[in-house]
Amino acid sequence: MKTLAIPLALGLVLLVACSAGAQQVTLTNPLDAARPDAVCVMPAPYECRTMRPGAIVGEVQVTDPMTGASSAVQLPVQLDDLDDDGLVDELVMVMDLPASGRRSVWLHADQPWAGGRWADARASWRFAEQYAALDTDRVAYGLYGIYAPLGVPGTLAWDCYGKRPDAWRLSLDDLAPVNYHEDNPVAVDFLVLGKTLGLGAPFIGQGRPAHGEGGCSYRYYVIAKGPVRAGLQVDVLGWTTPAGGVYDARVRYFVYAHHDFIDAQFEIIPRAAQDERFGIGVRRMTTPELFLGSREEGILAIWGQQENIIGQTGLAVLFDPAQFASWHTFSDSSDGYGVYLGPSLQGQQGVPINARLVGCWSEGGVATAETFAPHLKDLARRFLTPVTS
């Protein structure tokens, strides 16, 4: 079994209750192409909410295409309490889905999952307090925020650490003592960040949030710890903009087993809004091999070689085309390409924006310069096309 890819709208529906014993969930892939590593996320039904957060055993029948023989395969079904109120909020699982096909999963609520883990989150990582981090068996990410090093603003820009296929595993503990700027057998930094947008830094109007500057502050919470999804929440207080806007925000970042992206959920809460919009972006490169900006497909991406970086770097923001407002290029130290999304924040009580942040390394076995664009188009199509029941 593989993993899943979270759609923008979560269309998975639990068909039966999570009472004792085995109960059934049926999932349908509406795409006319096979959907490997499909991330399935669903609200927890009432009967599941009082269960212990963690993971239970799911079971699916898989048919061998060569022999026609059917066999049962077990997979983890993750139960997440995202708001720490003691009640399960969402169920998460991963599996391959056939083109335009259905697959049923039996949930064994009385059997805790004791198998592998492929996703992890830390509110602080590396030398006790240097980054918040998210990790999968494909890539690791470090968040420049509360613990941004000297000379780097705490602007919610992600750094990326790629893993070669023979090192596909969780690696935050192994990576902590390693010089990741040099070649090593664990994971390699493949993004020059500095003060730029890095991967997925948000902005409102011309203003980026920066912890400890201008009255802005963050709080971090780990909200999911695997085995197939890990999540970090950042509460932003007092985000001010050059136009005079003042905002709070709740940001949730999720990663999934076997994937090279972060799903980001932003909720912007105006205190004193101006006529400006929320945006998100990626850093520029001096001589990119690929630049892709497609409002129709919801893709902003760049690929190229950066100075003193081993291998090549691919960065992308995937978004809902229905939320597109305009493109923007930063020529200051942010040095990035961005996209404004959603309505003007003036007069709004709260504005939700979802995006997918992709960090791809040429040596990581996921995509190359030639396959990066098709890879993004596939991820964008999944992002916009939910699995249904």
Residue pairs with C-beta under 8 A, 6 or more apart in sequence:
1 60
1 62
1 73
1 75
1 94
1 95
1 96
2 36
2 37
2 94
2 95
2 96
2 258
3 37
3 38
3 39
3 94
3 118
3 228
3 256
3 257
3 258
3 259
4 37
4 38
4 39
4 40
4 93
4 94
4 95
4 228
4 256
5 35
5 37
5 38
5 39
5 256
5 259
5 379
5 382
5 383
6 39
6 41
6 254
6 256
6 263
6 356
6 383
7 382
7 383
7 384
7 385
7 386
7 387
8 320
8 354
8 383
8 384
8 386
9 386
10 41
10 42
10 43
10 386
11 386
11 387
11 388
11 389
12 25
12 27
12 40
12 41
12 42
12 386
12 387
12 388
12 389
13 42
13 388
13 389
14 25
14 42
14 43
14 44
14 45
14 48
14 91
14 389
15 24
15 25
15 26
15 389
16 23
16 24
16 25
17 23
17 45
17 46
17 47
17 48
18 44
18 45
18 47
18 48
18 51
18 107
18 109
19 47
19 109
20 109
20 110
21 108
21 109
21 110
22 59
22 106
22 107
22 108
22 109
23 106
23 107
23 109
24 104
24 105
24 106
24 107
25 42
25 58
25 104
25 105
25 107
25 389
26 102
26 103
26 104
26 105
26 389
27 38
27 40
27 95
27 97
27 102
27 103
27 104
27 105
27 387
27 388
27 389
28 97
28 101
28 102
28 387
28 388
28 389
29 35
29 38
29 97
29 98
29 99
29 100
29 101
29 102
29 387
30 100
30 385
30 386
30 387
30 388
31 99
31 100
31 381
31 382
31 385
32 99
32 100
33 99
34 96
34 97
34 98
34 99
35 96
35 97
35 98
35 99
35 382
35 387
36 96
37 94
37 96
37 256
37 257
37 258
37 259
38 94
38 95
38 96
38 97
38 382
38 387
39 92
39 94
39 228
39 229
39 256
39 259
40 92
40 93
40 94
40 95
40 387
41 90
41 91
41 92
41 229
42 90
42 91
42 92
43 89
43 90
43 91
44 79
44 87
44 88
44 89
44 90
44 91
48 79
48 88
48 91
48 109
49 87
49 88
49 89
50 87
50 88
51 79
51 88
51 109
52 79
53 79
53 80
53 81
53 88
54 78
54 79
54 112
54 113
55 76
55 77
55 78
55 79
55 112
55 113
55 226
55 227
55 228
56 76
56 77
56 79
56 107
56 108
56 109
56 110
56 111
56 112
56 113
57 74
57 75
57 76
57 77
57 107
57 108
57 111
57 112
57 113
58 74
58 75
58 76
58 77
58 93
58 105
58 106
58 107
58 108
59 72
59 73
59 74
59 75
59 105
59 106
59 108
60 72
60 73
60 75
60 95
60 103
60 104
60 105
60 106
61 70
61 71
61 72
61 73
61 104
62 70
62 71
62 72
62 73
63 69
63 70
64 70
64 71
74 115
75 93
75 94
75 95
75 105
76 93
76 94
76 113
76 115
76 227
76 228
77 91
77 92
77 93
77 105
77 107
77 113
78 91
78 92
78 93
78 224
78 226
78 227
78 228
78 229
79 88
79 90
79 91
80 88
80 89
80 90
80 91
80 92
80 223
80 224
80 229
80 231
81 87
81 88
81 89
81 223
82 89
82 90
82 223
82 224
82 231
82 233
82 252
83 89
83 223
84 221
84 223
92 224
92 228
92 229
93 105
93 228
94 228
94 256
94 257
94 258
95 103
95 105
97 103
97 387
113 227
115 227
116 227
117 170
117 226
117 227
118 136
118 137
118 170
118 226
118 227
118 228
118 257
118 258
119 134
119 135
119 136
119 137
119 170
119 224
119 225
119 226
119 227
119 228
119 229
119 230
119 255
119 256
119 257
120 133
120 134
120 135
120 136
120 170
120 172
120 225
120 226
120 230
121 132
121 133
121 134
121 135
121 222
121 223
121 224
121 225
121 226
121 230
121 231
121 232
121 255
122 132
122 133
122 135
122 172
122 222
123 132
123 220
123 221
123 222
123 232
124 130
124 131
124 132
124 147
124 220
125 131
125 132
125 133
125 142
125 172
125 176
126 133
126 142
126 175
126 176
127 176
129 146
129 147
130 142
130 147
130 149
131 142
131 143
131 144
131 147
131 159
132 142
132 143
132 145
132 146
132 147
132 220
132 232
132 234
133 140
133 141
133 142
133 143
133 172
134 140
134 141
134 143
134 230
134 231
134 232
134 253
134 255
134 262
135 141
135 170
135 171
135 172
135 230
135 255
136 170
136 230
136 255
136 256
136 257
136 258
136 259
136 260
137 163
137 168
137 169
137 170
137 257
137 258
138 163
138 168
138 258
138 259
138 260
138 364
138 365
138 366
139 160
139 161
139 162
139 163
139 187
139 260
139 359
139 360
139 361
139 364
140 160
140 161
140 163
140 171
140 172
140 175
140 187
141 158
141 159
141 160
141 161
141 199
141 255
141 262
141 359
142 158
142 159
142 161
143 156
143 157
143 158
143 159
143 232
143 234
143 253
144 152
144 153
144 154
144 155
144 156
144 157
144 158
144 159
144 193
144 198
145 154
145 155
145 156
145 211
145 218
145 220
145 234
146 154
146 211
146 218
146 220
147 154
148 154
148 155
148 211
151 195
152 193
152 194
152 195
153 195
153 208
153 210
153 213
154 210
154 211
154 212
154 213
154 218
155 195
155 201
155 208
155 209
155 210
156 200
156 201
156 202
156 208
156 209
156 218
156 234
156 236
156 251
157 193
157 196
157 197
157 198
157 199
157 200
157 201
157 283
158 198
158 199
158 200
158 201
158 262
158 357
158 359
159 189
159 191
159 193
159 198
159 199
160 189
160 190
160 191
160 199
160 313
160 315
160 359
160 361
161 175
161 180
161 187
161 188
161 189
161 190
162 187
162 188
162 190
162 311
162 359
162 361
162 363
162 364
163 169
163 171
163 186
163 187
163 361
163 364
164 363
164 364
164 365
165 364
165 365
167 185
167 186
167 187
168 365
171 186
171 187
174 186
175 186
175 187
178 184
178 186
178 187
180 186
180 187
180 188
180 189
181 188
181 189
181 308
182 188
182 310
183 310
188 310
188 311
188 361
188 363
189 309
190 306
190 309
190 310
190 311
190 312
190 313
190 359
190 361
190 362
191 198
191 199
191 283
191 306
191 309
191 313
191 315
191 359
192 283
192 306
192 307
192 308
192 309
193 283
194 333
194 335
195 333
195 334
195 335
196 283
196 284
196 333
196 334
196 335
196 336
197 203
197 281
197 282
197 283
197 330
197 334
197 335
197 336
197 337
197 338
198 282
198 283
199 262
199 282
199 283
199 315
199 357
199 358
199 359
200 262
200 264
200 280
200 281
200 282
200 317
200 355
200 357
201 208
201 280
201 281
201 334
201 336
202 208
202 209
202 249
202 251
202 266
202 278
202 279
202 280
203 278
203 279
203 280
203 281
203 334
203 338
204 239
204 241
204 245
204 247
204 268
204 276
204 277
204 278
204 279
204 345
205 241
205 242
205 243
205 245
205 274
205 276
205 277
206 241
206 242
206 243
207 239
207 240
207 241
207 242
207 243
207 245
208 334
209 216
209 218
209 236
209 239
209 249
210 216
211 217
211 218
214 238
214 240
215 238
215 240
216 236
216 237
216 238
216 239
216 240
217 236
217 237
217 238
218 234
218 235
218 236
218 237
219 234
219 235
219 237
220 232
220 233
220 234
221 232
221 233
221 235
222 230
222 231
222 232
222 233
223 231
223 232
223 233
223 252
224 230
224 231
224 254
226 257
227 257
228 256
228 257
229 254
229 255
229 256
229 257
230 254
230 255
231 252
231 253
231 254
231 255
232 252
232 253
233 250
233 251
233 252
233 253
234 249
234 250
234 251
234 252
234 253
235 248
235 249
235 250
235 251
236 247
236 248
236 249
236 250
236 251
237 248
238 246
238 248
239 246
239 247
239 248
239 249
240 246
240 247
241 247
241 274
241 276
243 274
243 275
243 276
244 272
244 274
245 270
245 272
245 273
245 274
245 276
245 345
246 270
246 271
246 272
247 268
247 269
247 270
247 271
247 273
247 345
248 268
248 269
248 271
249 266
249 267
249 268
249 269
250 266
250 267
250 269
251 264
251 265
251 266
251 267
252 264
252 265
253 262
253 263
253 264
253 265
254 262
254 263
254 265
255 261
255 262
255 263
256 263
260 358
260 359
260 360
260 364
260 366
260 367
261 318
261 356
261 357
261 358
261 359
261 379
262 356
262 357
262 359
263 354
263 355
263 356
263 357
264 280
264 354
264 355
264 356
264 357
265 352
265 353
265 354
266 278
266 280
266 352
266 353
266 354
266 355
267 350
267 351
267 352
267 353
268 278
268 345
268 348
268 350
268 351
268 353
269 349
269 350
270 345
270 346
270 348
270 349
270 350
270 351
273 345
273 346
273 347
273 348
274 345
274 346
275 344
275 345
275 346
276 344
276 345
276 346
277 325
277 326
277 340
277 341
277 342
277 343
277 344
277 345
278 340
278 341
278 342
278 345
278 351
278 353
279 328
279 338
279 339
279 340
279 341
280 317
280 319
280 338
280 339
280 341
280 353
280 355
280 357
281 300
281 317
281 328
281 330
281 334
281 336
281 337
281 338
281 339
282 300
282 301
282 302
282 315
282 316
282 317
282 336
282 337
282 338
283 302
283 315
283 335
283 336
284 302
284 329
284 335
284 336
284 337
285 302
285 304
285 305
285 306
285 313
286 304
286 307
287 304
287 305
288 302
288 303
288 304
289 303
289 304
289 305
289 312
289 369
290 301
290 302
290 303
290 304
290 314
290 369
290 372
290 373
291 301
291 302
291 303
291 337
292 299
292 300
292 301
292 302
292 316
292 373
292 376
293 299
293 300
293 301
293 327
293 337
293 339
294 300
295 321
295 324
295 327
296 321
297 321
297 377
297 380
298 318
298 319
298 320
298 321
298 324
298 380
298 383
298 384
299 316
299 317
299 318
299 319
299 376
299 377
299 380
300 316
300 317
300 318
300 319
300 327
300 337
300 338
300 339
301 314
301 315
301 316
301 317
301 358
301 372
301 373
301 376
302 314
302 315
302 316
302 337
303 312
303 313
303 314
303 315
303 360
303 369
303 372
304 312
304 313
305 312
305 313
306 312
306 313
310 363
311 361
311 362
311 363
312 361
312 362
312 369
313 359
313 360
313 361
313 362
314 358
314 359
314 360
314 361
314 362
314 367
314 369
314 372
315 358
315 359
315 360
316 356
316 357
316 358
316 360
316 376
317 339
317 355
317 356
317 357
317 358
318 355
318 356
318 357
318 358
318 376
318 379
318 380
318 383
319 339
319 341
319 353
319 354
319 355
319 356
320 341
320 354
320 384
321 384
323 341
323 342
323 353
324 339
324 340
324 341
325 339
325 340
325 341
325 342
325 343
326 339
326 340
327 337
327 338
327 339
327 340
328 337
328 338
328 339
328 340
329 336
329 337
329 338
330 336
330 337
330 338
341 353
341 355
342 351
342 353
343 351
345 351
356 379
356 380
356 383
358 376
358 379
360 366
360 367
360 372
360 375
362 368
362 369
366 375
367 375
